[in-house]
């Protein structure tokens, strides 16, 4: 896995943190699924397949990771794209955030 620093280098070689707006416009944003006790595995898997375009195996793995670790990165991308997915998943009763 490749990790990317979220700081920007300026001409003076001083590293400055990016603003929230800068992060929203990059593809470094993650859609995070959190574990809950009310949704079944089947419901979570169905939502990930239908809304996030995961295949069944990927959706199952994300559901298990969220269940056992408490959270799982389910999508990476631009903020605007992830926001639509987040809203749809929340509408289905899942707990998700964008980080």
C-alpha positions as CSV (number, residue, x, y, z in Angstrom):
1,X,0.0,0.0,0.0
2,X,1.3,3.4,-0.9
3,X,1.0,6.2,1.7
4,X,1.0,9.8,0.6
5,X,2.0,12.7,2.8
6,X,-0.8,15.2,3.2
7,X,1.5,18.2,3.3
8,X,2.5,20.6,0.6
9,X,6.0,21.8,0.0
10,X,6.5,25.5,-0.8
11,X,9.4,27.3,-2.5
12,X,10.9,28.0,0.9
13,X,11.2,24.3,1.6
14,X,8.9,24.7,4.6
15,X,6.2,22.0,4.7
16,X,2.7,23.4,5.4
17,X,-0.3,21.2,6.1
18,X,-3.1,21.2,3.5
19,X,-6.4,22.9,4.4
20,X,-9.6,21.0,4.6
21,X,-10.7,22.5,1.2
22,X,-7.4,21.2,-0.4
23,X,-8.1,17.7,0.9
24,X,-11.7,17.8,-0.4
25,X,-10.4,18.5,-4.0
26,X,-7.9,15.6,-4.0
27,X,-8.3,11.9,-4.4
28,X,-6.8,11.2,-1.0
29,X,-10.2,11.1,0.7
30,X,-11.4,7.8,2.2
31,X,-15.0,6.7,2.7
32,X,-15.0,4.8,6.0
33,X,-17.5,2.2,7.0
34,X,-18.0,1.7,10.8
35,X,-19.2,-1.4,12.6
36,X,-22.7,-1.3,14.1
37,X,-24.9,-3.8,15.9
38,X,-28.1,-3.2,13.9
39,X,-27.3,-4.1,10.3
40,X,-26.8,-7.6,9.1
41,X,-23.8,-8.7,7.1
42,X,-26.2,-9.4,4.2
43,X,-27.6,-5.8,4.3
44,X,-24.1,-4.3,4.4
45,X,-22.8,-6.5,1.6
46,X,-25.9,-5.6,-0.5
47,X,-25.4,-1.9,0.1
48,X,-21.7,-2.1,-0.8
49,X,-22.4,-4.0,-4.0
50,X,-25.3,-1.8,-5.2
51,X,-24.1,1.6,-4.1
52,X,-20.3,1.4,-4.1
53,X,-20.0,-1.0,-7.1
54,X,-18.0,-3.6,-5.1
55,X,-18.0,-7.2,-6.2
56,X,-19.5,-9.6,-3.7
57,X,-16.1,-10.8,-2.4
58,X,-14.8,-7.3,-1.9
59,X,-18.1,-6.3,-0.1
60,X,-17.8,-9.4,2.2
61,X,-14.2,-8.6,3.1
62,X,-15.1,-5.0,3.9
63,X,-18.1,-6.1,6.1
64,X,-15.8,-8.5,8.0
65,X,-13.0,-6.0,8.4
66,X,-15.5,-3.4,9.7
67,X,-17.0,-6.0,12.1
68,X,-13.7,-7.1,13.6
69,X,-11.6,-4.0,13.5
70,X,-14.4,-1.4,14.0
71,X,-13.9,0.3,10.6
72,X,-12.9,-0.2,7.0
73,X,-11.8,2.0,4.2
74,X,-14.4,1.1,1.4
75,X,-13.6,3.7,-1.2
76,X,-11.0,6.3,-2.1
77,X,-11.5,9.3,-4.3
78,X,-12.6,12.9,-4.7
79,X,-14.8,14.4,-2.0
80,X,-17.7,15.2,-4.3
81,X,-17.9,11.6,-5.5
82,X,-17.6,10.1,-2.0
83,X,-20.2,12.5,-0.6
84,X,-22.8,11.0,-2.9
85,X,-21.9,7.5,-1.9
86,X,-21.9,8.5,1.8
87,X,-25.3,10.0,1.6
88,X,-26.7,6.9,-0.1
89,X,-25.1,4.5,2.4
90,X,-26.4,6.6,5.3
91,X,-29.8,6.5,3.7
92,X,-29.6,2.7,4.0
93,X,-28.8,2.9,7.7
94,X,-25.0,2.4,7.6
95,X,-22.5,4.5,9.6
96,X,-20.0,6.1,7.2
97,X,-17.7,9.1,7.2
98,X,-15.3,10.8,4.8
99,X,-11.7,11.3,6.1
